[in-house]
Amino acid sequence: MDEKQLPKLSSYRWVILAIVALLDATSNYIQFQISTLAVQIIPALHLSTAQFQSLAMAPMLVAVFLSIPAGSLADKFGAKKIVSVGLIISLFGAYGRIIATNFVTMMIMLLLFGVYMALLNANTIKIFGIWFKQDTNLAMGVFFASASVGIILTRITSPLFPSVKAAFTFSASLLLVLTVCWLLFIKDAPKGEEIPQPQVKQGKAESSLDFFKEAAHSKKTWIVAISVGVGMGASEAFSNIMPPAFATRGMSTIQGNNIAAIATIGSLCGSLFGPALIGKAKKAKPIMITVTLIAGLLIALTWFIPLGLPLTISLVLGGLFGAMTGPLMQAMPITFPEIGPKYAGSAGGLIGTVSLLFSYCIPVIISMIAGRNFMLTFIIQGIVLMMTAIFIGILPDANAAKNAPRGK
C-alpha cells in the first residue's frame, strides 16, 4: 500500500542525472589528467615533487573554501544558476591549461577549473532530492560511480593523445559541450513543483547565511559530514600508498598502478549497485555496518595477502564493500526533518567542506604515525575506515524515510 503512495517521479529526472553524472566524470577525467600525464608535464613545467602534488590536489582545494557558500547560495537562488556561473569560470581554467607555461599559471588554471566541481558537488543532494525523492540513493550511487568512470577513462585515453596540449584541448572541449547541455536542459524542479522559497523575516528575505545557519544547527548533518570525511580520508590514504607499498614487495611501477586501478573498479561497482541492493532491505543499518567492517578488515590485511590473484580479489572486494555506503550517507541529510529540500544545498556544502578537510588531514596523520612502515599503515587505514561504522550506528537508518508510512 505504501509504495502506491510514494511521489510520482518525472521521467525527465534521467536527463538531469545523465548531465550531472557526465559532468562529474569529466571533472575527474580532467583532474586526473595531471597525474596520468605526469611524465610529460613535470619536465615541461619544471615542477618539483611538492609542486606536482599541489597541482594534482588543486581542484579539490577549491571545494574546501567554496562548498559552504555554494550550497547556501543555491538554496537561495537555485542550483542551476549557481552551477552555471561555476561552469563558465571553469571553462576558462580548463582551456587555460593549454597555455600554462609554469607552476604558477597552471595552478591558477586548475584552481579556476575546480570551481564548478565544488559548486556541483555541494548541490547534488539538493538536485537529486528534488528530482528523485525516494530514489535519491539510487541517483547518488550513479553519481559516485561516475567519478570512478572518469578516473579509469583518463588513465586509458590520456596517454593516447599525441601531446599534452591535445589531451587538454579534448577534455576542455568536452566540458564546453556539457556546459551547453547544463544551460539548455537542466531545470531546478519538475514541472508544476515549487522549490521552497526564502522566508521573509522582519521585512527581509532569508540570506544565504541564514540558510547555512539552519543547516549548521543539525547535529545529524555534522555527524554525516565527519563520517564521510573519515571514510574519504581512509580511502584516499589507501589509494595513494598502494603503488609505493607494492613496489617494496617487488612490483614494478606499472604493476603497482594497475593493481591500484583494480580497487577503483570495485569502488565503481559498489557505488553503482550498493545503494539499490541496500535499499531493498527493510533496515539498511545492519548491512551498512557489516560491509564497512568487512572493507576495513580487508584494507588492514592488505600487507599480509599474497600477491597475484588473492590480492586482486581482496582489492576488488575491498573497493566494492567500501563504496556501498558512501552514496547513502551523502544522500541522508535531505531526509532529516530540519533539512529537507529547502536547506539541502547548505547541508551539502557543509558536508563537502568538512569531509574534504578530513580527507586532507587523515592521510597526513596516518603517514606521521606509521612512516614507511607499510604494514602498520594498512592496519591503521583499515581501523580508521571501520570507525565509520560507529557513525552509521548513531545516525537514523538510511531506509527509515523510504519505508515510513505515508498517509492512509
Secondary structure, DSSP 8 states (H G I E B T S, - for coil): -GGGGS----TTHHHHHHHHHHHHHHHHHHHHHHHHTHHHHHHHHT--HHHHHHHHHHHHHHHHHHHHHHHHHHHHH-HHHHHHHHHHHHHHHHHHGGG--SHHHHHHHHHHHHHHHHHHHHHHHHHHHHHHGGGHHHHHHHHHHHHHHHHHHHHHHGGGSSSHHHHHHHHHHHHHHHHHHHHHH--SS-TT-------EETTEE--HHHHHHHHHT-HHHHHHHHHHHHHHHHHHHHHHHHHHHHHTTT--HHHHHHHHHHHHHHHHHHHHHHHHHHHTSS-SHHHHHHHHHHHHHHHHTGGGS-TTHHHHHHHHHHHHHHHSSHHHHHHGGGGSTTTTTTTHHHHHHHHHHHHHHHHHHHHHHHHHHHTT-HHHHHHHHHHHHHHHHHHHHHS--TTHHHHS----
